[in-house]
């Protein structure tokens, strides 16, 4: 049986110079050229580029990414069109992605016009693990959502689309891609006025599209093929409603990522922060751990933290590629087993998941000791895409990159919210009006329930004290290590370790007793390491994390109040939740495709607490 995270890459073959998939015994595109076929069938069949002219946003759904040719042709057309949509979303399903080396091989010999874009995209492709992977291109104006799942997973896609590329191997070779259920699911996701195109002219496919409520007609085929098929949903294509202006309350990891995500969509944002500068609350620590939490059954927490780790990793890697200073150390994370019993559980989870080794592997004690630079007594999980992030510096960099769409107002506490004609009236603690806006995102961490509209949410402050010790560059541990706590490598002359987690404790003072607790954790991680470390000599910092009973984030609308969203509940996993949670909040506000599978996203719905 295949592992829960095991993908079967495409078995690439060549037939008279044309790439083919060995398992389906079919070619990826016509011998007359991938680019010409994409332009005739898919762009031409859906009325592009004319259909996106003057639009603020245009969304395309594709049922088979394959070699990426249709996306690359569309991206190229968008780049060269002066009347293009301001932002382009392209959501594409793929059950059998190419291996990185096969991608390079295909495009090293592929269409010369698309080759520069293809090779650039190849450097950003995600690891071969199931999920929705978001690639932000052209400063976020183009987003490619790679959905590494089988065709049936279309029911997990949430979004409404302006155009559909119905692509895949021939119905006789891969009938699942042309099933009645899949075509009906595609049709349900088309907006009124949306158009669909496919090279396939099979009568059964046309009948199924018509049965799904679409108007269908034949069109001239490509390169000697007599016919192709176009279909459309009756009505006029219209823009999704989106807020003219949004207020975000709080500038920690939640608020900074939300402001960044909205600004990337061209939405003007005012961010209110009660402290004198951003990232002063629970996001103000020197460094935190970026890694996911695997489970043998790949539960909701596992899926959320994996999606967030991959998204944050991709974001920071892209910053580095652009020459932007990224506040992180991507040196990997070791999660040591407590004892042999837990080591067995870790290995069993790995056997059931079967992820790519860069996403998760298991290493013995000797190998981990060498990587860490300190002897350890157990093996454990190794997260190759993990590392540490400086959360406060990350928040500030996100806000810098939000650019002119962001107005940052620090030292300004929001006291209350009330409905008004445009949406929401935002008042300060004295009752004076700060803003009147279409929408508000409550990203104030553990303070979210202080707003009357969110008072029923079970978000409680969890006091966390981190200890800091002096550290020299290159000193052990050389990587971040976890085991009922964590310790980082040297970061700016210090090493962070701990941390405590006490729900309901509101004491803001650094306590020697908590330093002692953190030293016990550090000694359990690295035996013998704490010799000579006096609790009285340590520095520390206290933050209050927003904790909820099920340890999942809280993302979505607050009750029935339109235009009011909460983004909180990150607990001790802020670095692993922040990016997809903020992108989900932005997608909800702007009516755009969700960056997560529907069931994963809805696990964070604030309404879940009212249903219990």
C-alpha positions in Angstrom: 0.0 0.0 0.0 1.3 3.5 -0.9 2.2 5.8 1.9 -0.1 8.7 2.9 2.4 11.2 1.5 3.9 9.0 -1.2 3.5 10.4 -4.8 4.4 8.4 -7.9 6.4 10.7 -10.2 5.7 10.7 -13.9 7.5 8.0 -15.8 8.9 10.1 -18.5 9.5 8.7 -21.9 10.2 10.1 -25.4 8.4 9.2 -28.6 9.9 10.6 -31.8 11.0 13.7 -29.8 7.7 14.2 -27.9 7.5 13.6 -24.1 5.2 10.8 -23.1 4.0 9.2 -19.8 5.0 5.5 -19.7 2.2 4.5 -17.4 -0.5 5.9 -19.6 1.0 5.1 -22.9 0.3 8.6 -24.2 2.1 11.8 -25.2 1.9 15.0 -23.3 1.2 17.2 -26.3 1.0 17.3 -30.1 4.0 16.6 -32.2 3.3 20.0 -33.8 4.4 21.8 -30.6 3.3 22.4 -27.0 3.2 26.2 -27.3 1.2 26.3 -30.5 -1.3 23.7 -29.1 -1.7 25.6 -25.8 -2.4 28.9 -27.7 -4.9 27.3 -30.1 -6.8 25.0 -27.7 -6.6 26.5 -24.3 -6.0 30.2 -24.6 -8.0 30.5 -27.8 -10.7 28.2 -26.6 -11.3 30.2 -23.5 -11.1 33.6 -25.2 -7.8 34.6 -23.8 -6.1 37.1 -23.7 -9.3 39.2 -24.5 -11.2 37.7 -21.6 -8.9 39.0 -18.9 -8.6 42.5 -20.4 -9.0 45.2 -17.8 -9.9 42.8 -15.0 -8.5 43.1 -11.4 -8.3 39.4 -11.1 -8.6 36.3 -13.3 -8.6 32.7 -12.2 -8.0 29.6 -14.3 -8.5 25.9 -13.3 -6.6 23.2 -15.1 -7.2 19.5 -14.6 -3.7 18.3 -15.6 -0.5 20.2 -15.1 1.7 17.7 -16.9 4.8 19.4 -18.3 3.5 22.8 -17.3 3.2 24.0 -20.9 -0.3 25.4 -20.6 0.6 27.4 -17.5 3.8 28.7 -19.1 2.0 29.7 -22.3 -0.6 31.5 -20.2 2.0 33.2 -18.0 3.9 34.3 -21.1 0.7 35.7 -22.7 -0.1 37.5 -19.5 3.4 39.1 -19.3 3.2 40.4 -22.8 -0.3 41.8 -22.7 -0.6 45.5 -21.8 -4.4 45.0 -21.0 -3.9 42.0 -18.8 -5.6 41.3 -15.5 -3.8 42.9 -12.6 -3.5 39.5 -10.9 -3.7 35.9 -12.3 -4.4 32.8 -10.3 -3.7 29.4 -12.0 -4.9 26.3 -10.1 -3.7 23.0 -11.6 -4.1 19.4 -10.6 -1.4 16.8 -11.0 -1.3 13.3 -9.8 2.2 12.4 -11.2 4.5 15.5 -11.1 7.8 15.4 -12.9 11.0 14.8 -10.9 13.1 18.0 -10.8 15.7 16.4 -13.1 13.0 15.4 -15.6 11.6 19.0 -15.6 15.0 20.3 -16.5 15.5 17.7 -19.2 12.1 18.5 -20.8 12.6 22.2 -20.8 16.3 22.2 -21.8 15.0 20.7 -25.1 11.5 22.3 -25.0 10.0 25.4 -26.6 12.7 28.1 -26.8 10.2 30.9 -26.2 9.1 29.3 -22.9 12.4 28.0 -21.8 13.5 31.0 -19.6 10.2 30.9 -17.7 10.3 27.2 -17.4 13.8 27.0 -16.0 13.0 29.8 -13.5 9.8 28.0 -12.4 11.8 24.8 -12.1 13.9 26.3 -9.3 10.8 27.0 -7.3 8.9 23.7 -7.7 7.8 22.2 -4.4 8.9 18.8 -3.1 6.9 15.8 -4.3 4.4 15.6 -1.4 0.6 15.8 -1.6 -1.0 19.2 -1.0 -1.7 22.6 -2.5 1.6 24.3 -3.1 1.4 28.1 -3.8 4.2 29.6 -6.0 4.1 33.4 -6.1 5.6 34.8 -9.3 6.1 38.3 -10.7 6.0 39.9 -7.2 2.9 37.9 -6.3 0.8 39.2 -9.2 0.8 35.6 -10.6 0.1 32.7 -8.3 0.4 29.1 -9.4 -1.4 26.6 -7.1 0.1 23.2 -7.8 -2.4 20.6 -6.5 -0.5 17.4 -6.0 -3.4 15.0 -5.7 -5.5 12.7 -7.9 -8.4 13.9 -10.0 -11.0 13.1 -7.3 -9.4 15.7 -5.0 -11.1 18.4 -7.1 -13.8 18.3 -4.4 -11.2 19.7 -2.0 -10.7 22.8 -4.2 -12.5 25.9 -3.0 -12.8 28.6 -5.6 -14.7 30.0 -8.6 -13.0 30.2 -11.9 -13.2 32.4 -15.0 -11.7 29.8 -17.4 -11.0 26.0 -17.3 -8.4 24.1 -19.2 -9.7 20.5 -19.4 -6.5 18.6 -20.1 -5.3 15.1 -19.6 -4.4 12.0 -21.3 -7.0 10.5 -23.7 -10.2 9.1 -22.1 -9.3 5.6 -23.2 -5.9 5.9 -21.4 -7.0 7.8 -18.3 -10.8 7.6 -17.8 -10.7 9.1 -14.3 -9.8 12.5 -15.8 -13.0 12.6 -17.9 -15.5 11.0 -15.5 -19.0 12.3 -15.0 -18.3 13.2 -11.4 -15.1 15.1 -12.2 -16.7 17.1 -15.1 -19.7 18.0 -12.9 -17.3 19.1 -10.1 -15.4 21.3 -12.7 -18.7 22.8 -13.9 -19.8 23.7 -10.4 -16.6 25.7 -10.0 -17.2 27.8 -13.1 -18.5 31.4 -12.7 -21.4 32.5 -14.9 -19.8 33.5 -18.2 -16.8 31.2 -17.6 -15.5 29.3 -20.6 -13.9 25.8 -20.8 -11.7 24.4 -23.5 -10.3 20.9 -24.3 -8.6 19.2 -27.2 -10.9 16.2 -26.6 -13.8 15.9 -29.1 -15.3 12.7 -27.7 -19.1 12.6 -27.7 -19.4 11.2 -24.2 -17.3 14.0 -22.8 -19.5 16.6 -24.5 -22.7 14.9 -23.2 -21.3 14.9 -19.7 -20.4 18.6 -19.9 -23.9 19.4 -21.1 -25.4 17.2 -18.3 -23.4 19.3 -15.8 -25.3 22.5 -17.0 -22.8 23.9 -19.6 -23.5 25.0 -23.1 -21.2 22.9 -25.4 -20.1 23.2 -29.1 -17.4 21.9 -31.3 -14.6 24.1 -32.5 -11.8 23.6 -35.1 -9.1 21.4 -33.7 -5.3 21.9 -33.7 -2.9 20.9 -36.4 -5.1 18.7 -38.5 -7.3 17.4 -35.7 -10.8 18.0 -37.0 -12.4 19.2 -33.8 -11.9 20.2 -30.2 -14.6 21.2 -27.7 -15.5 24.4 -26.0 -18.1 24.9 -23.3 -19.4 27.8 -21.2 -21.7 28.6 -18.3 -24.4 31.0 -19.4 -24.3 34.5 -18.0 -21.9 37.5 -17.9 -18.4 37.2 -16.4 -18.1 39.4 -13.4 -15.5 40.3 -10.9 -15.6 38.9 -7.4 -16.5 41.5 -4.7 -13.4 42.5 -2.8 -12.9 45.0 0.0 -11.8 48.5 -0.9 -9.8 48.8 2.3 -9.1 46.5 5.2 -7.9 47.1 8.8 -5.6 44.5 10.4 -5.3 44.6 14.2 -2.0 43.3 15.5 1.5 43.2 13.8 2.8 39.8 15.0 3.2 36.8 12.7 -0.5 36.7 12.1 -1.1 40.3 11.4 2.1 40.9 9.4 1.4 38.0 7.2 -2.2 39.1 6.7 -1.1 42.6 5.8 1.5 41.2 3.4 -1.0 38.8 1.7 -3.6 41.5 1.2 -1.1 44.0 -0.1 0.2 41.5 -2.6 -3.4 41.4 -3.8 -3.5 45.1 -4.2 -5.8 45.7 -1.2 -5.0 48.9 0.8 -4.4 47.9 4.4 -4.2 49.9 7.7 -2.4 47.9 10.4 -2.9 49.0 14.0 -0.3 48.0 16.6 -0.7 49.1 20.2 3.1 48.8 20.8 5.7 51.3 19.6 7.0 49.0 16.8 5.9 45.7 15.1 6.3 42.2 16.4 6.6 43.1 20.1 4.3 40.5 21.5 4.5 36.7 21.2 6.4 37.2 17.9 9.2 39.2 19.5 11.5 36.3 20.3 15.1 36.0 19.0 14.4 32.8 17.1 11.8 30.0 16.8 11.6 26.6 15.2 10.2 26.0 11.7 9.2 22.3 11.3 6.0 20.3 11.0 4.4 17.8 13.4 4.0 14.4 11.6 1.5 11.9 12.7 1.1 8.3 11.5 -2.5 9.1 10.3 -1.5 12.5 8.9 -4.1 14.2 11.1 -5.3 17.8 10.8 -2.4 19.2 12.8 0.1 17.3 10.7 -1.5 18.7 7.5 -1.6 22.3 8.8 1.9 22.4 10.1 3.3 20.7 7.0 1.5 23.1 4.7 2.8 26.0 6.7 6.4 24.8 7.0 6.5 24.3 3.2 4.9 27.7 2.5 7.3 29.6 4.9 10.3 27.7 3.5 9.3 28.6 -0.1 8.7 32.2 0.8 12.1 32.7 2.5 13.9 30.8 -0.2 12.3 33.1 -2.8 13.4 36.1 -0.8 17.0 34.8 -0.8 16.8 34.3 -4.6 15.7 37.9 -5.0 18.5 39.2 -2.8 16.2 40.1 0.1 17.6 39.5 3.6 15.7 36.5 5.0 15.8 36.3 8.8 16.3 32.5 9.1 18.8 29.6 9.3 17.6 26.8 7.0 20.0 24.2 8.4 17.4 21.6 9.2 15.8 20.5 12.5 16.4 17.3 14.5 13.6 16.0 16.7 15.1 13.5 19.0 13.1 10.6 20.3 12.6 10.6 24.1 13.3 6.8 24.4 13.4 3.7 22.3 9.6 3.4 22.4 9.1 6.8 20.9 11.9 6.0 18.4 9.8 3.1 17.2 6.7 5.3 16.9 8.7 7.8 14.8 9.9 5.1 12.5 6.4 3.6 12.2 5.0 7.0 11.3 7.6 7.4 8.6 6.8 4.0 7.2 3.1 4.9 6.9 3.7 8.4 5.5 6.6 7.7 3.1 7.4 11.4 2.5 10.3 12.6 0.4 13.5 12.5 2.4 14.0 16.3 2.3 10.5 16.7 3.9 11.1 14.0 6.6 13.6 11.2 7.3 14.8 9.2 10.3 18.4 9.2 11.4 20.2 7.2 14.0 21.9 8.7 17.0 25.4 8.6 15.5 24.4 10.5 12.4 22.4 13.1 14.3 25.3 13.6 16.8 27.5 14.4 13.8 25.0 16.9 12.4 24.3 18.5 15.7 27.9 18.7 16.8 27.1 17.2 20.2 26.6 13.5 21.3 22.9 12.5 21.7 21.6 9.3 23.0 18.7 8.6 20.6 17.9 8.9 16.9 15.0 10.8 15.6 13.2 12.6 12.8 15.2 14.9 10.6 13.4 17.8 8.9 15.6 18.8 5.9 13.4 21.8 5.1 13.3 23.0 8.7 15.4 25.5 10.5 15.0 28.6 12.7 13.3 31.9 11.9 13.7 35.2 13.7 10.0 36.0 14.1 10.3 39.7 14.9 12.6 40.4 12.0 10.3 38.3 9.7 7.3 40.4 10.7 9.1 43.7 10.0 10.4 42.4 6.6 6.9 41.3 5.6 5.6 44.8 6.4 8.4 46.4 4.4 7.6 44.3 1.4 3.9 45.2 1.7 4.9 48.5 0.1 2.6 51.4 -0.6 -0.6 49.4 0.0 0.2 49.4 3.7 -0.3 52.1 6.3 1.3 51.2 9.6 0.0 52.9 12.7 2.0 51.8 15.8 1.3 53.0 19.3 -2.3 52.9 18.5 -4.6 50.6 20.4 -8.0 49.6 18.9 -10.6 49.7 21.6 -13.8 48.5 19.8 -15.5 47.7 16.6 -19.0 48.5 15.4 -20.9 47.9 12.2 -21.4 50.8 9.9 -22.4 51.5 6.3 -19.2 50.5 4.5 -18.6 47.6 6.9 -16.9 48.4 10.2 -16.1 51.5 12.3 -12.8 51.1 14.2 -12.5 53.1 17.4 -9.6 53.7 19.8 -9.8 53.1 23.6 -11.3 56.6 24.1 -14.0 56.0 21.6 -12.6 58.2 18.8 -13.0 56.9 15.3 -9.8 55.6 13.7 -11.1 54.2 10.4 -14.3 53.1 8.6 -13.5 50.2 6.3 -15.1 47.3 4.5 -13.4 44.6 6.5 -11.4 43.9 9.6 -8.9 41.1 10.5 -8.6 40.4 14.2 -4.9 39.3 14.4 -4.3 40.5 18.0 -3.2 37.1 19.4 -4.5 36.3 22.8 -6.3 39.7 22.9 -8.8 38.7 20.2 -11.6 37.8 22.7 -11.4 41.3 24.2 -13.4 42.4 21.2 -17.1 41.9 21.9 -17.7 40.2 18.5 -15.1 37.5 19.3 -15.7 37.2 23.1 -17.0 33.6 22.8 -13.9 32.2 21.2 -11.8 30.0 23.6 -8.6 31.8 22.9 -6.5 32.0 26.0 -3.1 33.5 26.7 -0.3 30.9 27.2 2.7 32.4 28.9 6.0 31.3 27.4 9.4 32.2 28.7 12.4 31.7 26.4 15.9 31.6 27.9 18.9 33.1 26.1 22.6 32.2 26.6 25.7 33.7 25.0 26.9 31.7 22.0 29.8 31.8 19.6 29.4 31.3 15.8 29.8 27.7 14.8 29.5 26.4 18.4 27.2 23.4 19.0 24.4 22.7 18.4 24.9 23.6 14.7 21.3 22.9 13.9 18.0 23.4 15.8 17.2 20.4 18.1 13.9 19.5 19.7 12.8 17.0 22.4 10.0 18.3 24.6 11.6 21.7 24.1 14.1 23.2 21.7 17.5 24.8 21.4 18.7 26.8 18.4 22.1 27.3 16.9 23.9 30.6 17.5 21.8 33.6 16.3 23.2 37.1 16.6 25.6 36.0 19.4 23.0 34.2 21.5 21.3 30.8 21.7 17.6 30.5 22.5 16.2 27.5 24.3 13.1 26.4 26.2 10.3 27.3 26.3 7.7 27.2 29.0 4.0 27.0 28.1 1.5 27.9 30.9 -2.1 28.6 29.9 -3.7 31.3 32.0 -0.5 32.5 33.6 -0.4 36.3 33.0 2.9 37.2 34.8 5.0 39.3 32.4 8.2 39.1 34.4 11.1 36.9 33.6 11.4 34.3 36.4 14.5 32.3 37.6 12.2 29.3 38.1 11.3 29.2 34.4 15.0 29.5 33.5 15.6 26.4 35.7 12.8 24.6 33.9 14.3 25.5 30.5 17.7 24.2 31.6 16.1 20.9 32.5 14.7 20.7 29.0 18.0 21.7 27.5 19.9 19.0 29.5 17.3 16.4 28.3 18.0 17.5 24.7 21.8 17.6 24.9 23.1 15.6 27.9 25.9 17.4 29.6 25.4 20.7 27.8 24.1 22.7 30.8 27.2 22.3 33.0 28.3 25.7 34.1 25.1 27.5 33.0 23.9 29.5 36.0 20.1 30.4 35.8 20.9 33.7 37.3 23.2 34.6 34.4 20.7 33.9 31.7 18.7 36.5 29.8 15.1 35.8 28.9 11.9 37.0 27.3 8.2 36.4 28.1 5.5 36.3 25.5 1.8 35.4 25.6 0.8 33.0 22.8 -2.9 32.6 21.8 -3.8 29.0 22.7 -7.0 27.0 21.9 -8.1 23.6 23.1 -7.5 21.7 19.8 -4.1 23.3 19.0 -5.3 24.3 15.5 -5.3 27.9 14.2 -8.5 30.0 14.2 -9.1 31.4 10.7 -12.3 32.7 9.3 -15.4 34.8 9.7 -16.6 35.7 13.2 -20.3 34.6 13.5 -22.6 36.1 10.9 -20.9 39.5 10.8 -19.8 40.2 7.2 -16.3 41.4 6.7 -15.0 40.5 10.1 -12.4 37.7 10.2 -10.3 36.3 13.0 -6.7 35.1 12.5 -5.3 33.8 15.8 -4.9 30.6 17.9 -1.4 29.9 16.7 -0.2 28.7 20.1 3.4 27.5 20.0 3.2 26.9 16.2 3.0 30.4 14.9 5.9 29.9 12.4 4.2 26.8 11.0 0.7 28.3 10.8 1.2 31.9 9.8 1.7 31.8 6.0 -1.2 29.6 4.9 -3.5 30.9 7.6 -2.9 34.5 6.4 -3.3 33.6 2.8 -6.5 31.8 3.6 -7.9 34.9 5.3 -6.9 37.0 2.3 -8.6 34.6 -0.1 -11.8 34.6 2.0 -11.9 38.4 1.9 -11.2 38.6 -1.8 -13.2 35.7 -3.1 -10.1 33.9 -4.5 -9.1 30.3 -4.6 -8.2 28.8 -1.2 -4.5 27.9 -0.6 -5.4 24.8 1.4 -7.7 21.8 0.8 -11.2 22.5 1.9 -11.2 20.0 4.8 -7.9 21.3 6.1 -9.0 24.9 5.9 -12.4 24.3 7.6 -10.6 22.6 10.5 -9.6 26.1 11.4 -13.1 27.6 11.1 -14.0 29.6 14.2 -17.5 28.2 14.0 -16.1 24.8 15.1 -16.3 25.8 18.7 -20.0 26.6 18.5 -20.7 23.2 17.0 -19.2 21.3 19.9 
